[in-house]
Amino acid sequence: MVVIEQRELDRLKVLGESAYPEEACAILIGKREGEVTWVTRALPAINVHEEPAHAYEISPQALIAAQRKAREDGQEIVGFVHSHPDEAAKPSSRDLEEAFWLGLTYGMMSVYAGTFTALNFYRLEGESPEGRRFRQVGVRVAPMRNASSDV
């Protein structure tokens, strides 16, 4: 299960819509406790892929910065999100080929004609590249925290 704060879900919706017709991407920060992934921050990342309308790539520099930010906050990178312009919010074969952070959560969001329509989460599982697969996980939206409790 993924628990995501409402404000972070709202941030992802805006990110996906503003990047359209290209793929948007973000790094998810939070904590993992067994089968539950708590998402407290979605850090937008620039899509540096050479074909951003068809794929996404997060730069190593953005990953390092996110890892530092997470560590400073006593958290960790718990996953990634990217949009699928005019496509379903489910993993493509390319998504599976390019995913390698086993055990982390991957969010796929649909943005049709510039409007957010769905966000689904999947956990990357498998011991070998040939045995990797995405398993869909449930999601619960947590209420927004007040500004004084922001991380």
Steps between C-alpha positions, in 0.01 A plus 500: 500500500609856426389779731547840336420839644230696318727796427756270333230337290385849398861592416531193275176583316627851421840362400348253253268758348769767466744263328245378248553390221833385643549256785538654844702331771553528874693333779297379799637560850369338817530180703441131435353286776452144380241505223405864565675786319437842655550781246554836668665688213490479121804682363446603137793411275585626154449233236839482329411220258583577136139411408299649792168448323556122511719427802648650813842516657604660826853637509754354746538849647126517581517156663797602713327824606183307589700246698669781696166672567345175616793423729485851652132440580562151643326340203592315180420476131196271490420513131434693185204632301471583133216589269370324193367765261181371335565149637373290791646526850663158481854381432616471142754243385754785485423589863581145607818486289632824651396449864766364733428624854363171637250532782425864428171650388444623146204726430355532152264785431271551202470844347256511211486816285678691776268389783601265782274192507660233720799400713579137580787362705704185442782330690796366302567138593722217381844358560640522147446730201305220329279447806417864573139608506280780626237410760221754540456623857212681663509869581357708781502878497586656835358839597720805456714595796494859619792722398656494848560125474661504155816293464 
